[in-house]
Amino acid sequence: MPRIVSLNTKIEQINALRGTKDISEWEDKFIESVYAYSEQGKRVASITDKQRAVIERLWGKHFA
């Protein structure tokens, strides 16, 4: 059974990848931007569908 993980949790988890060699420079900057924009993952209603898709892809690659 797949587990359900909230978007704010996904943002927090991928934020922990920043500064590592596991992600590209573009991904690092994207995560930094989304994390700040969403007020540390707490205001996810402001996340666009395109941003959500990238978050889901990154999270799926590293945490699913």
C-alpha positions in Angstrom: 0.0 0.0 0.0 1.5 3.4 -1.0 2.0 5.8 1.8 0.5 9.3 1.7 3.0 12.1 2.3 1.9 15.7 2.5 3.3 18.3 0.1 4.8 20.3 3.0 6.6 17.2 4.2 8.0 16.5 0.7 9.2 20.1 0.5 11.0 19.7 3.9 12.5 16.4 2.9 13.9 17.6 -0.5 15.1 20.8 1.2 17.5 18.5 3.2 19.1 17.6 -0.2 20.4 21.1 -0.7 24.1 21.4 -0.8 24.6 17.8 -1.6 25.9 16.1 -4.7 22.6 14.2 -5.0 21.0 17.1 -6.9 22.0 19.4 -9.7 22.7 23.1 -9.2 19.4 24.0 -10.9 17.5 21.6 -8.5 19.3 23.1 -5.5 18.2 26.6 -6.5 14.7 25.5 -7.3 14.4 23.8 -3.9 15.8 26.9 -2.2 13.3 29.1 -4.0 10.2 26.9 -3.4 11.2 26.4 0.3 11.5 30.1 0.9 8.4 30.9 -1.2 6.3 28.4 0.7 7.5 29.7 4.1 9.5 26.6 4.9 6.9 24.3 3.4 4.0 25.6 5.4 2.1 27.6 2.8 1.8 25.1 0.0 -1.4 26.5 -1.5 0.8 29.0 -3.3 2.7 26.3 -5.1 1.9 26.1 -8.8 1.1 22.9 -10.7 4.5 23.0 -12.5 6.4 23.5 -9.2 4.3 20.7 -7.6 5.3 18.4 -10.5 9.0 19.1 -10.0 8.7 18.6 -6.2 6.9 15.3 -6.8 9.6 14.2 -9.3 12.4 15.1 -6.9 10.8 13.5 -3.9 9.9 10.3 -5.9 13.5 10.1 -7.1 15.1 10.4 -3.6 12.5 9.3 -1.1 9.8 7.0 -2.6 
